[in-house]
Amino acid sequence: MIESNQAQENLREQFLQEAKGSISGVEEDSNILAAILTGSAAWGKPNPAGDLDILLIAHEQRGVVYRYLVPKFCPVPRRTELGYIPYRTAVEKIKEGHRNQLSCSLIEQLKHGRVLFQRGSQGDDLIDSCRRIQPSRLIIGELLNNIRGVLREIKWNIDQGHTKGATLAIRRMVQLSVRVLLLARERTGIAKEKHEYRAVRRCLNEMETAEYERLLGIKGIGEKEARRTVGSTIDFMKRFLQRWSISPDLVNYE
């Protein structure tokens, strides 16, 4: 185990040096305030064949932009993804907390990030802000209200015989439910679907895992199956929240 951990640390150090090499010269660009290494190269279990994910915090930038560098056109022999985001936008999204997919993604990337370059302390400040964020009951309540709205949409689609619309809405309800579960149990947002899946699996027992995978795999179902899936999703979510909720009143939260 110790040797395995040391191997991971050595690989992370290799990634760190390669990441610094891939942004060589960025400090000469006055528009870039900070460069932050994110993803598995910065934390967790790094993949030896993985990419470098680098977030560039820009002083001025219109929207969020991504560039992909393949080894032939990259300073280092590893595929590199460069994401550009304005500093002001990053601050605004962090303040939003876990309210939407983009803010969740940014927070989860940055709180585990490693600063490669920064002017002043902009990079460290963003990372520290993300690490201090805790999901509130208010946000969880908003998600439960969203689920309630999706339930009405599902009922309407079923009543109208629109099974495809009902199926898509059911899947959205499952995903919203997962966000509630993760915020309540893991106190984390969803950055990527694979991270969501891993986090949920840590909370579920074997039978719940099978049910979760079945619910996420729904497709091409008819009215009877749609109604059954809605019911089983609600039961699944309620059982989970009753066991893992951060408050005894969370299941009945309005």
N, C-alpha and C positions, 0 to 999 in steps of 0.2 A: 504493500500500500504506500509506504514512504517513497519507494522508488518510482511508483506510478505518479504520485503527486509531484515529485521532482521533475519527472519527464514532462508533465503538463506545464510546470513553471518554466522549464527550459524552452518549451515550444512557444509559450506566451511571450517570453523575452525575445525569441526569434521574430515572432510576428510584430512585436513592438518596434524592433529595429528596422524591419522591412517597411512597416507603415511610415516611419520617419523618413526612410529613403524614398518612398513613393510620393511624398509631398515636398521633396527637396525644392527649395526656392519659393515656397508659398509665403514665407515671411517677408518676401520682397513685394508681395501684393498688399497694398495698404487697405484693400477692401476686405481682406480676410482677418477676422479678429481672433479666431481660435480654430484649431483642428483637433478633433476628438476621435480616437479609435473606439468603435463600438462592436457589438456582436460577440461571437464565440472567441474571436481572437483576443478580446479584452478580458473575458471572464468565463466561468464555467469550464466545460471540457472542450478545448480547442480541437478542431478537425485539422489534421496535418495537410489535407488537400483543400482546406477552406479558403474562402476569399477574404480580402481585407475590406471592411466596411468603415469608411471614414466620413464623419460629419464635419463639414466646414461651416463655421458660423460667420456669416457675411455682414458687413456694415450696411451695405445696400444691395438688395437683390429682389427681383420681382418674382415672388412665389418661391416654391420649393423646387429645386432642379436636381436631377441626378445625371451623372456621367459614369460610363463604364469603360475601364481601361483594361484591355487584354494584354498579356505579357509582352507581345511584340511592340506595343506602343506605351508600355509602362516602365518606369525606372527600375522596377523590381520584377523578378520572374513569377509573379502571382497576380491573378485577376483582382482588380481593385475597383470598388464602387465608391464614388465620391458624391455625397449629398450636400447640396448648398441650401442653407436656410438663413433668412435674415435674423439677426440677433433680436430685434423687436418682436418678430413672429414667434421665435422660440420662447421668449419671456411670456408672451400672451398665452401660448399653448400650455406652458407649465402652470400658469395661474388657473387655467380651466380644470386642472386636475384630471380625473378619469372620466370626464363627461362625454368624450367622443373618441373615435378610433385614432385620429391623428395625434391628439394630445396623449393618449395612452401609449402609443407607439414611441413618441418622442421621449416621454418620461422613462419608459423601460429601457430605451437605448442609452440615455444619458446617465442614469443613476449607476450604471455599471461601467461607464466609459473611462478611458484613460487619455489624459491630455497629452497631445503630441507637440502642440505649439499654442501659445496664446499671447495676446497683448494685454498687459495688466493682469487681471484675474478673471476675465470673462468666462473662460472655460471652466475653471474651478467653481465659480459662482453658480453657473447653470447646473453643474453636477450636484452641488450641495443642495440647491433648491429642489431638485428631483428626489434626492434621498430623504428630504424632510417631509415629503407629501404623504399623507395618510388618507385613505378613502373615508368619507363621512357618511353618516346615515342618510343625509340629505341626498347625496348622489345615488346611494342604493335605492332610496325611495323613488327617485326619478326613473331609475331603470325599471322598478316594479310597475310604475305607472305606464312606462313605455310598453311593457309586456302586456299590461291590461288593454292597451290600445290595439296591440297586434292580435290579441285574442278576439276582439270585436271584428277585426279585419278577417280573421280566419272564419269566424261564424258566418259573416256575410258571404264569403266566397263559397263556403259549403252550401249555404242556403240557396245560392244562385247556381249551384252545380259547377262552379269553376274549380275543379280539383287541382289544376296546375297552380293557380293563384294561392289556393289553400296550402299546397305543399311548400311553396316558396315562403309563405308567411310563417308556417310551422318551423321551418329551418331557422328563420330569423328569430323566432321566439326561443328556440333552443340556444342560439348564440347569445341572446340577451340574458338568458338564464345563466349561462356559463359566466358571463361578466359579473353577475350578482354573486355567484358562488366564489369566484376568485377574489372579489373585493372583500367578501365577508370572511373567507377562510385564509387566503394567502396575502391579503392586503396588497394586491398587485393588479395592474391593468394588463391588457392583452396587446402585445407588440406584434406577434405573428401567430398564425394559426398553430404552428408546431409548438410554440411556447405555451399557448393556451392548452393544447392537448396534454403536454407534459405536466403542467401545473395541476390540471384537473385530475389526471391519473394519480397524482400523489395523494389526493383526497379521497379517492373512491376505493371501495372494496371490489373484489372480483366480479360479483353480480352486478354492481352499479356500473362498472366499467363496460360490461357487455351491453347494458341498457343504454348507456351514453353513446356508445359507438353505433348502436342500432338507430337511435334517434337522429344522429348526425348523418346517417346514410340513407334517410328517407328519400324516395323518388318514385314518380309514376304511380301514386297511390290513388285509390278511389275514395268515395265519401265515407264509407264505413271505416277504412283504415285511417283516414284523416282525422275523424272524430276520436278514434282510439288513441292516436298519436298525441293529440292535444291533451287528452286526459292523462296519459302516462307521463307526458312531459311535466304537467302541473304536479302530479303526485311525486315524481322524481325530484323536482326542485324543492317541494315543500319538505320532503323527508330529509334532504340534504341540509336545507337551511335550519331545520329544527335541531340537527345534530351539531352544525358548525357555526351557527350565527354568532355575530359579535355582540348581540343583544338578545335577551330572551323574547323581546317583542318584535324582532325583525320580521318574522313570518307574517305578522299582522300589520306591518308598518304601512301607514297611509301617507 
